[in-house]
Amino acid sequence: MHARGTFDVKLSPQPAAPGTEGAQLGRLSIDKRFQGDLEATSLGEMLSAGTEVPGSAGYVAIERVNGALHGRQGSFVLMHYGLMERGTPSLRVSVVPDSGTAELVGLKGELAIRIEQGRHEYAFEYELP
């Protein structure tokens, strides 16, 4: 199955964990609104790491999505794994196994994100039993 649409995201910096201030680590809260085939909201947390090399960094994030996917109500969790190697990005966003609830029990999938001219778009390839 394929789901497409847009989303708005608000990232809010959070205080660093004690002792990590000098390690170029960041922590942010995530607040999203999805439109399109996925009508939902999500809340989550992101951890990031910078490096001394310009254009190189990484992040991981977890967010719980709650709403309707092609009309099927429920929630699920997405896990992000993103790298930037000297300006070249790679990103994987996967549904956490067995995180689907209600009409989304058994959901599996991968979500791709594209950002162009400040507009956030998603393409979600998924399976439901």
N, CA, C and O atoms as a printed pandas DataFrame, in Angstrom:
     atom_number atom_name residue_name chain_id  residue_number  x_coord  y_coord  z_coord
0              1         N          MET        A               1    0.842   -1.176    0.000
1              2        CA          MET        A               1    0.000    0.000    0.000
2              3         C          MET        A               1    0.891    1.244    0.000
3              4         O          MET        A               1    2.031    1.219    0.464
4              5         N          HIS        A               2    0.337    2.319   -0.531
5              6        CA          HIS        A               2    1.082    3.578   -0.625
6              7         C          HIS        A               2    0.248    4.701   -0.014
7              8         O          HIS        A               2   -0.948    4.813   -0.285
8              9         N          ALA        A               3    0.879    5.524    0.802
9             10        CA          ALA        A               3    0.235    6.714    1.358
10            11         C          ALA        A               3    1.150    7.899    1.088
11            12         O          ALA        A               3    2.369    7.810    1.240
12            13         N          ARG        A               4    0.541    9.009    0.685
13            14        CA          ARG        A               4    1.317   10.213    0.379
14            15         C          ARG        A               4    0.629   11.431    0.975
15            16         O          ARG        A               4   -0.580   11.439    1.204
16            17         N          GLY        A               5    1.432   12.458    1.219
17            18        CA          GLY        A               5    0.877   13.701    1.713
18            19         C          GLY        A               5    1.960   14.631    2.202
19            20         O          GLY        A               5    3.130   14.494    1.844
20            21         N          THR        A               6    1.556   15.580    3.027
21            22        CA          THR        A               6    2.477   16.571    3.569
22            23         C          THR        A               6    2.419   16.523    5.091
23            24         O          THR        A               6    1.536   15.895    5.674
24            25         N          PHE        A               7    3.371   17.195    5.721
25            26        CA          PHE        A               7    3.316   17.334    7.167
26            27         C          PHE        A               7    3.996   18.624    7.583
27            28         O          PHE        A               7    4.885   19.139    6.905
28            29         N          ASP        A               8    3.545   19.124    8.719
29            30        CA          ASP        A               8    4.165   20.274    9.372
30            31         C          ASP        A               8    4.833   19.750   10.623
31            32         O          ASP        A               8    4.304   18.871   11.304
32            33         N          VAL        A               9    6.015   20.302   10.923
33            34        CA          VAL        A               9    6.738   19.820   12.094
34            35         C          VAL        A               9    7.263   20.998   12.896
35            36         O          VAL        A               9    7.725   21.998   12.347
36            37         N          LYS        A              10    7.178   20.852   14.206
37            38        CA          LYS        A              10    7.753   21.820   15.136
38            39         C          LYS        A              10    8.778   21.071   15.977
39            40         O          LYS        A              10    8.441   20.120   16.683
40            41         N          LEU        A              11   10.041   21.510   15.895
41            42        CA          LEU        A              11   11.110   20.933   16.706
42            43         C          LEU        A              11   11.469   21.947   17.785
43            44         O          LEU        A              11   11.753   23.107   17.485
44            45         N          SER        A              12   11.456   21.508   19.039
45            46        CA          SER        A              12   11.749   22.388   20.164
46            47         C          SER        A              12   12.984   21.881   20.901
47            48         O          SER        A              12   12.965   20.778   21.447
48            49         N          PRO        A              13   14.069   22.680   20.924
49            50        CA          PRO        A              13   15.269   22.266   21.655
50            51         C          PRO        A              13   14.957   22.021   23.137
51            52         O          PRO        A              13   14.180   22.748   23.756
52            53         N          GLN        A              14   15.580   20.988   23.677
53            54        CA          GLN        A              14   15.430   20.621   25.081
54            55         C          GLN        A              14   16.794   20.717   25.749
55            56         O          GLN        A              14   17.816   20.660   25.066
56            57         N          PRO        A              15   16.831   20.861   27.057
57            58        CA          PRO        A              15   18.120   20.945   27.750
58            59         C          PRO        A              15   18.956   19.684   27.548
59            60         O          PRO        A              15   18.428   18.574   27.480
60            61         N          ALA        A              16   20.252   19.877   27.455
61            62        CA          ALA        A              16   21.169   18.733   27.327
62            63         C          ALA        A              16   21.176   17.933   28.623
63            64         O          ALA        A              16   21.004   18.478   29.713
64            65         N          ALA        A              17   21.378   16.627   28.476
65            66        CA          ALA        A              17   21.527   15.783   29.658
66            67         C          ALA        A              17   22.813   16.187   30.370
67            68         O          ALA        A              17   23.802   16.512   29.713
68            69         N          PRO        A              18   22.818   16.173   31.682
69            70        CA          PRO        A              18   24.019   16.567   32.424
70            71         C          PRO        A              18   25.260   15.807   31.939
71            72         O          PRO        A              18   25.238   14.584   31.797
72            73         N          GLY        A              19   26.330   16.546   31.691
73            74        CA          GLY        A              19   27.592   15.950   31.283
74            75         C          GLY        A              19   27.775   15.821   29.786
75            76         O          GLY        A              19   28.867   15.463   29.345
76            77         N          THR        A              20   26.740   16.102   28.967
77            78        CA          THR        A              20   26.876   15.943   27.513
78            79         C          THR        A              20   27.059   17.275   26.790
79            80         O          THR        A              20   27.163   17.297   25.564
80            81         N          GLU        A              21   27.100   18.367   27.514
81            82        CA          GLU        A              21   27.140   19.689   26.887
82            83         C          GLU        A              21   28.300   19.850   25.910
83            84         O          GLU        A              21   28.117   20.470   24.862
84            85         N          GLY        A              22   29.458   19.331   26.199
85            86        CA          GLY        A              22   30.628   19.504   25.349
86            87         C          GLY        A              22   30.759   18.477   24.240
87            88         O          GLY        A              22   31.728   18.523   23.481
88            89         N          ALA        A              23   29.826   17.561   24.122
89            90        CA          ALA        A              23   29.942   16.452   23.166
90            91         C          ALA        A              23   29.215   16.706   21.848
91            92         O          ALA        A              23   29.088   15.789   21.036
92            93         N          GLN        A              24   28.739   17.917   21.618
93            94        CA          GLN        A              24   27.989   18.261   20.411
94            95         C          GLN        A              24   26.747   17.390   20.243
95            96         O          GLN        A              24   26.380   17.017   19.128
96            97         N          LEU        A              25   26.104   17.073   21.371
97            98        CA          LEU        A              25   24.870   16.302   21.348
98            99         C          LEU        A              25   23.697   17.252   21.541
99           100         O          LEU        A              25   23.780   18.198   22.324
100          101         N          GLY        A              26   22.608   16.998   20.830
101          102        CA          GLY        A              26   21.414   17.807   20.965
102          103         C          GLY        A              26   20.213   16.941   21.253
103          104         O          GLY        A              26   20.211   15.747   20.953
104          105         N          ARG        A              27   19.178   17.547   21.843
105          106        CA          ARG        A              27   17.932   16.852   22.143
106          107         C          ARG        A              27   16.795   17.792   21.797
107          108         O          ARG        A              27   16.798   18.958   22.190
108          109         N          LEU        A              28   15.813   17.272   21.052
109          110        CA          LEU        A              28   14.674   18.080   20.634
110          111         C          LEU        A              28   13.381   17.300   20.822
111          112         O          LEU        A              28   13.373   16.072   20.733
112          113         N          SER        A              29   12.289   18.012   21.081
113          114        CA          SER        A              29   10.973   17.381   21.063
114          115         C          SER        A              29   10.375   17.588   19.674
115          116         O          SER        A              29   10.650   18.588   19.010
116          117         N          ILE        A              30    9.549   16.627   19.243
117          118        CA          ILE        A              30    8.931   16.633   17.911
118          119         C          ILE        A              30    7.419   16.748   18.083
119          120         O          ILE        A              30    6.816   16.050   18.899
120          121         N          ASP        A              31    6.820   17.641   17.299
121          122        CA          ASP        A              31    5.369   17.798   17.261
122          123         C          ASP        A              31    4.980   17.933   15.790
123          124         O          ASP        A              31    5.305   18.938   15.158
124          125         N          LYS        A              32    4.277   16.920   15.228
125          126        CA          LYS        A              32    3.952   16.897   13.795
126          127         C          LYS        A              32    2.449   16.837   13.560
127          128         O          LYS        A              32    1.680   16.361   14.395
128          129         N          ARG        A              33    2.063   17.337   12.391
129          130        CA          ARG        A              33    0.698   17.228   11.880
130          131         C          ARG        A              33    0.793   16.700   10.458
131          132         O          ARG        A              33    1.365   17.360    9.591
132          133         N          PHE        A              34    0.231   15.502   10.205
133          134        CA          PHE        A              34    0.243   14.889    8.877
134          135         C          PHE        A              34   -1.079   15.178    8.166
135          136         O          PHE        A              34   -2.145   15.145    8.780
136          137         N          GLN        A              35   -0.994   15.464    6.852
137          138        CA          GLN        A              35   -2.164   15.650    6.014
138          139         C          GLN        A              35   -2.032   14.729    4.801
139          140         O          GLN        A              35   -0.926   14.374    4.394
140          141         N          GLY        A              36   -3.169   14.350    4.233
141          142        CA          GLY        A              36   -3.163   13.482    3.054
142          143         C          GLY        A              36   -3.728   12.125    3.397
143          144         O          GLY        A              36   -4.710   12.023    4.133
144          145         N          ASP        A              37   -3.107   11.066    2.861
145          146        CA          ASP        A              37   -3.569    9.704    3.136
146          147         C          ASP        A              37   -3.414    9.326    4.602
147          148         O          ASP        A              37   -4.124    8.456    5.106
148          149         N          LEU        A              38   -2.482    9.983    5.281
149          150        CA          LEU        A              38   -2.294    9.827    6.720
150          151         C          LEU        A              38   -2.750   11.133    7.368
151          152         O          LEU        A              38   -2.087   12.162    7.235
152          153         N          GLU        A              39   -3.874   11.088    8.062
153          154        CA          GLU        A              39   -4.394   12.240    8.805
154          155         C          GLU        A              39   -4.109   11.972   10.267
155          156         O          GLU        A              39   -4.830   11.211   10.912
156          157         N          ALA        A              40   -3.049   12.599   10.804
157          158        CA          ALA        A              40   -2.599   12.216   12.138
158          159         C          ALA        A              40   -1.748   13.311   12.771
159          160         O          ALA        A              40   -1.340   14.275   12.122
160          161         N          THR        A              41   -1.502   13.125   14.047
161          162        CA          THR        A              41   -0.546   13.949   14.781
162          163         C          THR        A              41    0.504   13.011   15.360
163          164         O          THR        A              41    0.277   11.807   15.479
164          165         N          SER        A              42    1.650   13.571   15.718
165          166        CA          SER        A              42    2.655   12.753   16.387
166          167         C          SER        A              42    3.440   13.595   17.371
167          168         O          SER        A              42    3.586   14.807   17.211
168          169         N          LEU        A              43    3.938   12.923   18.390
169          170        CA          LEU        A              43    4.829   13.518   19.374
170          171         C          LEU        A              43    6.021   12.586   19.519
171          172         O          LEU        A              43    5.877   11.365   19.468
172          173         N          GLY        A              44    7.212   13.179   19.703
173          174        CA          GLY        A              44    8.386   12.335   19.834
174          175         C          GLY        A              44    9.587   13.069   20.371
175          176         O          GLY        A              44    9.509   14.225   20.787
176          177         N          GLU        A              45   10.709   12.360   20.350
177          178        CA          GLU        A              45   11.997   12.868   20.830
178          179         C          GLU        A              45   13.081   12.579   19.808
179          180         O          GLU        A              45   13.081   11.526   19.171
180          181         N          MET        A              46   14.005   13.521   19.653
181          182        CA          MET        A              46   15.126   13.373   18.728
182          183         C          MET        A              46   16.434   13.627   19.469
183          184         O          MET        A              46   16.531   14.544   20.284
184          185         N          LEU        A              47   17.429   12.811   19.178
185          186        CA          LEU        A              47   18.792   13.021   19.660
186          187         C          LEU        A              47   19.681   13.221   18.446
187          188         O          LEU        A              47   19.565   12.488   17.463
188          189         N          SER        A              48   20.572   14.209   18.505
189          190        CA          SER        A              48   21.456   14.483   17.370
190          191         C          SER        A              48   22.896   14.605   17.844
191          192         O          SER        A              48   23.169   14.868   19.015
192          193         N          ALA        A              49   23.815   14.407   16.893
193          194        CA          ALA        A              49   25.241   14.551   17.164
194          195         C          ALA        A              49   25.901   15.258   16.001
195          196         O          ALA        A              49   25.733   14.863   14.847
196          197         N          GLY        A              50   26.653   16.304   16.303
197          198        CA          GLY        A              50   27.439   16.994   15.294
198          199         C          GLY        A              50   28.876   16.521   15.341
199          200         O          GLY        A              50   29.279   15.815   16.266
200          201         N          THR        A              51   29.649   16.913   14.339
201          202        CA          THR        A              51   31.070   16.555   14.295
202          203         C          THR        A              51   31.881   17.791   13.961
203          204         O          THR        A              51   31.328   18.858   13.693
204          205         N          GLU        A              52   33.188   17.642   13.979
205          206        CA          GLU        A              52   34.083   18.734   13.609
206          207         C          GLU        A              52   34.133   18.931   12.094
207          208         O          GLU        A              52   34.591   19.972   11.622
208          209         N          VAL        A              53   33.665   17.942   11.328
209          210        CA          VAL        A              53   33.693   18.016    9.868
210          211         C          VAL        A              53   32.399   18.674    9.383
211          212         O          VAL        A              53   31.315   18.166    9.670
212          213         N          PRO        A              54   32.488   19.786    8.659
213          214        CA          PRO        A              54   31.273   20.440    8.162
214          215         C          PRO        A              54   30.442   19.485    7.299
215          216         O          PRO        A              54   30.975   18.778    6.444
216          217         N          GLY        A              55   29.129   19.480    7.540
217          218        CA          GLY        A              55   28.232   18.655    6.754
218          219         C          GLY        A              55   28.129   17.216    7.207
219          220         O          GLY        A              55   27.506   16.400    6.528
220          221         N          SER        A              56   28.734   16.882    8.355
221          222        CA          SER        A              56   28.626   15.517    8.880
222          223         C          SER        A              56   27.947   15.543   10.243
223          224         O          SER        A              56   28.338   16.298   11.134
224          225         N          ALA        A              57   26.920   14.701   10.391
225          226        CA          ALA        A              57   26.144   14.649   11.628
226          227         C          ALA        A              57   25.276   13.400   11.602
227          228         O          ALA        A              57   25.250   12.668   10.613
228          229         N          GLY        A              58   24.570   13.166   12.693
229          230        CA          GLY        A              58   23.641   12.049   12.745
230          231         C          GLY        A              58   22.512   12.336   13.708
231          232         O          GLY        A              58   22.631   13.182   14.595
232          233         N          TYR        A              59   21.398   11.613   13.521
233          234        CA          TYR        A              59   20.305   11.723   14.481
234          235         C          TYR        A              59   19.526   10.416   14.537
235          236         O          TYR        A              59   19.510    9.630   13.590
236          237         N          VAL        A              60   18.886   10.215   15.672
237          238        CA          VAL        A              60   17.908    9.147   15.864
238          239         C          VAL        A              60   16.685    9.792   16.496
239          240         O          VAL        A              60   16.794   10.781   17.220
240          241         N          ALA        A              61   15.517    9.219   16.212
241          242        CA          ALA        A              61   14.292    9.764   16.789
242          243         C          ALA        A              61   13.246    8.663   16.896
243          244         O          ALA        A              61   13.264    7.680   16.155
244          245         N          ILE        A              62   12.346    8.860   17.832
245          246        CA          ILE        A              62   11.178    7.988   18.013
246          247         C          ILE        A              62    9.963    8.911   18.106
247          248         O          ILE        A              62    9.983    9.901   18.837
248          249         N          GLU        A              63    8.904    8.579   17.359
249          250        CA          GLU        A              63    7.673    9.354   17.464
250          251         C          GLU        A              63    6.464    8.432   17.415
251          252         O          GLU        A              63    6.439    7.465   16.654
252          253         N          ARG        A              64    5.460    8.741   18.237
253          254        CA          ARG        A              64    4.194    7.999   18.222
254          255         C          ARG        A              64    3.203    8.785   17.381
255          256         O          ARG        A              64    2.910    9.948   17.658
256          257         N          VAL        A              65    2.690    8.120   16.341
257          258        CA          VAL        A              65    1.737    8.704   15.404
258          259         C          VAL        A              65    0.344    8.222   15.791
259          260         O          VAL        A              65    0.145    7.030   16.025
260          261         N          ASN        A              66   -0.623    9.141   15.860
261          262        CA          ASN        A              66   -1.980    8.799   16.258
262          263         C          ASN        A              66   -2.963    9.443   15.290
263          264         O          ASN        A              66   -2.977   10.665   15.143
264          265         N          GLY        A              67   -3.791    8.628   14.625
265          266        CA          GLY        A              67   -4.759    9.175   13.684
266          267         C          GLY        A              67   -5.320    8.105   12.773
267          268         O          GLY        A              67   -5.624    6.995   13.209
268          269         N          ALA        A              68   -5.456    8.456   11.480
269          270        CA          ALA        A              68   -6.069    7.546   10.508
270          271         C          ALA        A              68   -5.176    7.411    9.272
271          272         O          ALA        A              68   -4.732    8.404    8.695
272          273         N          LEU        A              69   -4.925    6.167    8.884
273          274        CA          LEU        A              69   -4.159    5.837    7.686
274          275         C          LEU        A              69   -5.136    5.242    6.681
275          276         O          LEU        A              69   -5.657    4.145    6.885
276          277         N          HIS        A              70   -5.379    5.968    5.598
277          278        CA          HIS        A              70   -6.412    5.562    4.637
278          279         C          HIS        A              70   -7.712    5.200    5.354
279          280         O          HIS        A              70   -8.366    4.215    5.013
280          281         N          GLY        A              71   -8.077    6.008    6.351
281          282        CA          GLY        A              71   -9.339    5.820    7.066
282          283         C          GLY        A              71   -9.307    4.828    8.207
283          284         O          GLY        A              71  -10.287    4.714    8.944
284          285         N          ARG        A              72   -8.211    4.105    8.375
285          286        CA          ARG        A              72   -8.111    3.122    9.463
286          287         C          ARG        A              72   -7.497    3.804   10.682
287          288         O          ARG        A              72   -6.375    4.306   10.621
288          289         N          GLN        A              73   -8.240    3.819   11.794
289          290        CA          GLN        A              73   -7.843    4.526   13.014
290          291         C          GLN        A              73   -6.873    3.696   13.851
291          292         O          GLN        A              73   -6.947    2.468   13.896
292          293         N          GLY        A              74   -5.962    4.409   14.510
293          294        CA          GLY        A              74   -5.049    3.761   15.440
294          295         C          GLY        A              74   -3.799    4.584   15.627
295          296         O          GLY        A              74   -3.735    5.753   15.249
296          297         N          SER        A              75   -2.809    3.953   16.218
297          298        CA          SER        A              75   -1.516    4.602   16.416
298          299         C          SER        A              75   -0.405    3.614   16.078
299          300         O          SER        A              75   -0.627    2.406   15.991
300          301         N          PHE        A              76    0.792    4.156   15.889
301          302        CA          PHE        A              76    1.987    3.343   15.655
302          303         C          PHE        A              76    3.199    4.205   15.944
303          304         O          PHE        A              76    3.096    5.425   16.069
304          305         N          VAL        A              77    4.349    3.556   16.050
305          306        CA          VAL        A              77    5.591    4.257   16.373
306          307         C          VAL        A              77    6.533    4.197   15.176
307          308         O          VAL        A              77    6.715    3.148   14.558
308          309         N          LEU        A              78    7.132    5.362   14.860
309          310        CA          LEU        A              78    8.156    5.456   13.821
310          311         C          LEU        A              78    9.516    5.652   14.470
311          312         O          LEU        A              78    9.651    6.403   15.436
312          313         N          MET        A              79   10.524    4.972   13.932
313          314        CA          MET        A              79   11.902    5.132   14.378
314          315         C          MET        A              79   12.722    5.699   13.224
315          316         O          MET        A              79   12.682    5.169   12.114
316          317         N          HIS        A              80   13.474    6.785   13.484
317          318        CA          HIS        A              80   14.305    7.453   12.482
318          319         C          HIS        A              80   15.777    7.131   12.725
319          320         O          HIS        A              80   16.222    7.036   13.869
320          321         N          TYR        A              81   16.527    6.964   11.632
321          322        CA          TYR        A              81   17.974    6.800   11.680
322          323         C          TYR        A              81   18.529    7.625   10.523
323          324         O          TYR        A              81   18.424    7.223    9.364
324          325         N          GLY        A              82   19.119    8.777   10.838
325          326        CA          GLY        A              82   19.589    9.674    9.797
326          327         C          GLY        A              82   21.065   10.005    9.929
327          328         O          GLY        A              82   21.574   10.219   11.029
328          329         N          LEU        A              83   21.744   10.042    8.787
329          330        CA          LEU        A              83   23.154   10.419    8.731
330          331         C          LEU        A              83   23.357   11.479    7.663
331          332         O          LEU        A              83   22.650   11.513    6.656
332          333         N          MET        A              84   24.334   12.343    7.900
333          334        CA          MET        A              84   24.787   13.300    6.904
334          335         C          MET        A              84   26.303   13.133    6.840
335          336         O          MET        A              84   27.010   13.427    7.804
336          337         N          GLU        A              85   26.793   12.660    5.696
337          338        CA          GLU        A              85   28.235   12.455    5.532
338          339         C          GLU        A              85   28.776   13.458    4.534
339          340         O          GLU        A              85   28.634   13.305    3.321
340          341         N          ARG        A              86   29.412   14.509    5.090
341          342        CA          ARG        A              86   29.990   15.586    4.274
342          343         C          ARG        A              86   28.995   16.136    3.258
343          344         O          ARG        A              86   29.321   16.376    2.095
344          345         N          GLY        A              87   27.751   16.330    3.750
345          346        CA          GLY        A              87   26.712   16.924    2.931
346          347         C          GLY        A              87   25.812   15.942    2.204
347          348         O          GLY        A              87   24.819   16.354    1.604
348          349         N          THR        A              88   26.134   14.646    2.240
349          350        CA          THR        A              88   25.306   13.638    1.573
350          351         C          THR        A              88   24.409   12.966    2.613
351          352         O          THR        A              88   24.903   12.287    3.514
352          353         N          PRO        A              89   23.082   13.155    2.488
353          354        CA          PRO        A              89   22.172   12.612    3.505
354          355         C          PRO        A              89   21.749   11.173    3.222
355          356         O          PRO        A              89   21.688   10.745    2.070
356          357         N          SER        A              90   21.461   10.444    4.283
357          358        CA          SER        A              90   20.775    9.159    4.194
358          359         C          SER        A              90   19.811    9.094    5.372
359          360         O          SER        A              90   20.125    9.547    6.473
360          361         N          LEU        A              91   18.640    8.530    5.128
361          362        CA          LEU        A              91   17.621    8.496    6.165
362          363         C          LEU        A              91   16.788    7.239    6.019
363          364         O          LEU        A              91   16.388    6.862    4.917
364          365         N          ARG        A              92   16.534    6.599    7.143
365          366        CA          ARG        A              92   15.612    5.464    7.183
366          367         C          ARG        A              92   14.615    5.732    8.300
367          368         O          ARG        A              92   14.998    6.001    9.439
368          369         N          VAL        A              93   13.322    5.654    7.960
369          370        CA          VAL        A              93   12.251    5.827    8.938
370          371         C          VAL        A              93   11.363    4.596    8.831
371          372         O          VAL        A              93   10.720    4.375    7.805
372          373         N          SER        A              94   11.327    3.790    9.898
373          374        CA          SER        A              94   10.635    2.501    9.890
374          375         C          SER        A              94    9.566    2.446   10.969
375          376         O          SER        A              94    9.695    3.073   12.021
376          377         N          VAL        A              95    8.509    1.688   10.698
377          378        CA          VAL        A              95    7.515    1.389   11.728
378          379         C          VAL        A              95    8.145    0.402   12.706
379          380         O          VAL        A              95    8.697   -0.617   12.290
380          381         N          VAL        A              96    8.067    0.696   13.986
381          382        CA          VAL        A              96    8.558   -0.221   15.015
382          383         C          VAL        A              96    7.652   -1.457   15.009
383          384         O          VAL        A              96    6.432   -1.324   15.101
384          385         N          PRO        A              97    8.233   -2.658   14.903
385          386        CA          PRO        A              97    7.416   -3.874   14.855
386          387         C          PRO        A              97    6.451   -3.973   16.037
387          388         O          PRO        A              97    6.807   -3.684   17.180
388          389         N          ASP        A              98    5.222   -4.390   15.732
389          390        CA          ASP        A              98    4.181   -4.635   16.723
390          391         C          ASP        A              98    3.761   -3.387   17.508
391          392         O          ASP        A              98    3.225   -3.499   18.611
392          393         N          SER        A              99    4.007   -2.183   16.933
393          394        CA          SER        A              99    3.603   -0.958   17.619
394          395         C          SER        A              99    2.215   -0.473   17.195
395          396         O          SER        A              99    1.677    0.449   17.808
396          397         N          GLY        A             100    1.630   -1.071   16.165
397          398        CA          GLY        A             100    0.308   -0.647   15.701
398          399         C          GLY        A             100   -0.787   -1.010   16.686
399          400         O          GLY        A             100   -0.747   -2.064   17.321
400          401         N          THR        A             101   -1.784   -0.105   16.807
401          402        CA          THR        A             101   -2.915   -0.344   17.701
402          403         C          THR        A             101   -4.221   -0.228   16.915
403          404         O          THR        A             101   -4.244    0.267   15.788
404          405         N          ALA        A             102   -5.306   -0.696   17.534
405          406        CA          ALA        A             102   -6.672   -0.602   16.979
406          407         C          ALA        A             102   -6.695   -1.155   15.554
407          408         O          ALA        A             102   -6.308   -2.305   15.347
408          409         N          GLU        A             103   -7.134   -0.376   14.571
409          410        CA          GLU        A             103   -7.234   -0.856   13.196
410          411         C          GLU        A             103   -5.885   -0.904   12.468
411          412         O          GLU        A             103   -5.816   -1.272   11.295
412          413         N          LEU        A             104   -4.815   -0.525   13.179
413          414        CA          LEU        A             104   -3.467   -0.554   12.577
414          415         C          LEU        A             104   -2.587   -1.645   13.195
415          416         O          LEU        A             104   -1.368   -1.623   13.019
416          417         N          VAL        A             105   -3.176   -2.583   13.904
417          418        CA          VAL        A             105   -2.418   -3.714   14.452
418          419         C          VAL        A             105   -1.787   -4.480   13.295
419          420         O          VAL        A             105   -2.449   -4.764   12.297
420          421         N          GLY        A             106   -0.507   -4.813   13.431
421          422        CA          GLY        A             106    0.214   -5.551   12.400
422          423         C          GLY        A             106    0.835   -4.680   11.329
423          424         O          GLY        A             106    1.406   -5.198   10.370
424          425         N          LEU        A             107    0.736   -3.346   11.472
425          426        CA          LEU        A             107    1.304   -2.421   10.483
426          427         C          LEU        A             107    2.815   -2.601   10.377
427          428         O          LEU        A             107    3.513   -2.693   11.387
428          429         N          LYS        A             108    3.311   -2.649    9.134
429          430        CA          LYS        A             108    4.736   -2.670    8.818
430          431         C          LYS        A             108    4.967   -1.635    7.738
431          432         O          LYS        A             108    4.078   -1.387    6.923
432          433         N          GLY        A             109    6.155   -1.021    7.713
433          434        CA          GLY        A             109    6.405   -0.100    6.619
434          435         C          GLY        A             109    7.602    0.798    6.801
435          436         O          GLY        A             109    8.261    0.815    7.841
436          437         N          GLU        A             110    7.857    1.554    5.728
437          438        CA          GLU        A             110    8.951    2.525    5.665
438          439         C          GLU        A             110    8.377    3.848    5.164
439          440         O          GLU        A             110    7.570    3.875    4.236
440          441         N          LEU        A             111    8.801    4.932    5.785
441          442        CA          LEU        A             111    8.327    6.254    5.416
442          443         C          LEU        A             111    9.498    7.058    4.862
443          444         O          LEU        A             111   10.535    7.176    5.516
444          445         N          ALA        A             112    9.340    7.608    3.667
445          446        CA          ALA        A             112   10.363    8.469    3.061
446          447         C          ALA        A             112    9.927    9.919    3.235
447          448         O          ALA        A             112    8.742   10.238    3.132
448          449         N          ILE        A             113   10.893   10.789    3.499
449          450        CA          ILE        A             113   10.635   12.210    3.691
450          451         C          ILE        A             113   11.373   13.000    2.617
451          452         O          ILE        A             113   12.541   12.741    2.329
452          453         N          ARG        A             114   10.679   13.957    2.037
453          454        CA          ARG        A             114   11.304   14.865    1.063
454          455         C          ARG        A             114   10.962   16.294    1.469
455          456         O          ARG        A             114    9.810   16.607    1.771
456          457         N          ILE        A             115   11.976   17.156    1.473
457          458        CA          ILE        A             115   11.779   18.559    1.807
458          459         C          ILE        A             115   12.233   19.388    0.615
459          460         O          ILE        A             115   13.398   19.338    0.221
460          461         N          GLU        A             116   11.307   20.151    0.044
461          462        CA          GLU        A             116   11.622   21.029   -1.085
462          463         C          GLU        A             116   11.011   22.386   -0.834
463          464         O          GLU        A             116    9.810   22.504   -0.591
464          465         N          GLN        A             117   11.843   23.414   -0.895
465          466        CA          GLN        A             117   11.403   24.793   -0.702
466          467         C          GLN        A             117   10.587   24.950    0.578
467          468         O          GLN        A             117    9.572   25.647    0.596
468          469         N          GLY        A             118   11.037   24.297    1.645
469          470        CA          GLY        A             118   10.393   24.411    2.938
470          471         C          GLY        A             118    9.139   23.573    3.119
471          472         O          GLY        A             118    8.546   23.581    4.198
472          473         N          ARG        A             119    8.724   22.851    2.088
473          474        CA          ARG        A             119    7.525   22.003    2.161
474          475         C          ARG        A             119    7.956   20.569    2.478
475          476         O          ARG        A             119    8.812   20.009    1.794
476          477         N          HIS        A             120    7.356   19.978    3.520
477          478        CA          HIS        A             120    7.661   18.612    3.940
478          479         C          HIS        A             120    6.643   17.656    3.330
479          480         O          HIS        A             120    5.437   17.835    3.498
480          481         N          GLU        A             121    7.134   16.637    2.620
481          482        CA          GLU        A             121    6.267   15.622    2.022
482          483         C          GLU        A             121    6.702   14.248    2.498
483          484         O          GLU        A             121    7.875   14.022    2.795
484          485         N          TYR        A             122    5.738   13.327    2.567
485          486        CA          TYR        A             122    6.054   11.950    2.928
486          487         C          TYR        A             122    5.496   11.004    1.872
487          488         O          TYR        A             122    4.500   11.292    1.208
488          489         N          ALA        A             123    6.168    9.873    1.740
489          490        CA          ALA        A             123    5.694    8.735    0.952
490          491         C          ALA        A             123    5.848    7.520    1.854
491          492         O          ALA        A             123    6.959    7.183    2.263
492          493         N          PHE        A             124    4.746    6.868    2.163
493          494        CA          PHE        A             124    4.708    5.787    3.142
494          495         C          PHE        A             124    4.345    4.494    2.405
495          496         O          PHE        A             124    3.233    4.354    1.896
496          497         N          GLU        A             125    5.283    3.564    2.354
497          498        CA          GLU        A             125    5.053    2.231    1.794
498          499         C          GLU        A             125    4.790    1.316    2.983
499          500         O          GLU        A             125    5.643    1.163    3.858
500          501         N          TYR        A             126    3.595    0.702    3.012
501          502        CA          TYR        A             126    3.246   -0.081    4.195
502          503         C          TYR        A             126    2.428   -1.318    3.847
503          504         O          TYR        A             126    1.914   -1.468    2.739
504          505         N          GLU        A             127    2.329   -2.205    4.847
505          506        CA          GLU        A             127    1.517   -3.423    4.756
506          507         C          GLU        A             127    0.652   -3.523    5.993
507          508         O          GLU        A             127    1.072   -3.177    7.097
508          509         N          LEU        A             128   -0.557   -3.999    5.792
509          510        CA          LEU        A             128   -1.452   -4.330    6.902
510          511         C          LEU        A             128   -2.016   -5.721    6.663
511          512         O          LEU        A             128   -2.284   -6.089    5.519
512          513         N          PRO        A             129   -2.200   -6.508    7.730
513          514        CA          PRO        A             129   -2.745   -7.858    7.544
514          515         C          PRO        A             129   -4.184   -7.829    7.039
515          516         O          PRO        A             129   -4.787   -8.883    6.832
